[in-house]
Amino acid sequence: MSEIPGDLKFLKSHEWARVEGDGKVTVGISDHAQGLLGDLVYVELPNVGDQVTVGTACAVVESVKAASDVYAPLSGKVVEVNAALADKPETINEDAYGDGWLFVMEMDDADQLNDLIEPDDYAELLEDDDH
């Protein structure tokens, strides 16, 4: 299992959020999630300008095994999407916390970050899942 970067916050459903400053947040799925899904073959991203609401499905990742909704970790507006994933969805498998990011959003409410899971707690959650 890869190291969980210390600058991320998580949802129980395995999405991550990295605060970039200027009220922007990059969103992706965890290395654990991509491992469970297996080789990704398709990614459906939100559109730039879409308004997303915390806890609601806003993207889909599809593997040979299953399709899985990606939930918004925060509410806000999508300002950028990782268009390269359309041609290379396997980038998420290779680099879930780096080049495999899904989209960037502008947060409506920074206080929502307090509801996300810290990296150490997320690691514990994964260990609990394994037992």
BELDA-V286547 format. One record per run of one state. SS is the DSSP state (A for helix, B for strand, O for the rest). FROM is the first residue (numbers start at 1). LEN is the number of residues. If there is no record, write none. Layout:
ss:SS from:FROM len:LEN
ss:SS from:FROM len:LEN
//
This chain:
ss:O from:1 len:7
ss:B from:8 len:3
ss:O from:11 len:4
ss:B from:15 len:7
ss:O from:22 len:2
ss:B from:24 len:6
ss:O from:30 len:1
ss:A from:31 len:7
ss:O from:38 len:2
ss:B from:40 len:5
ss:O from:45 len:6
ss:B from:51 len:2
ss:O from:53 len:4
ss:B from:57 len:7
ss:O from:64 len:3
ss:B from:67 len:5
ss:O from:72 len:4
ss:B from:76 len:6
ss:O from:82 len:1
ss:A from:83 len:4
ss:O from:87 len:4
ss:A from:91 len:4
ss:O from:95 len:8
ss:B from:103 len:5
ss:O from:108 len:2
ss:A from:110 len:6
ss:O from:116 len:1
ss:B from:117 len:2
ss:A from:119 len:12
ss:O from:131 len:1
//
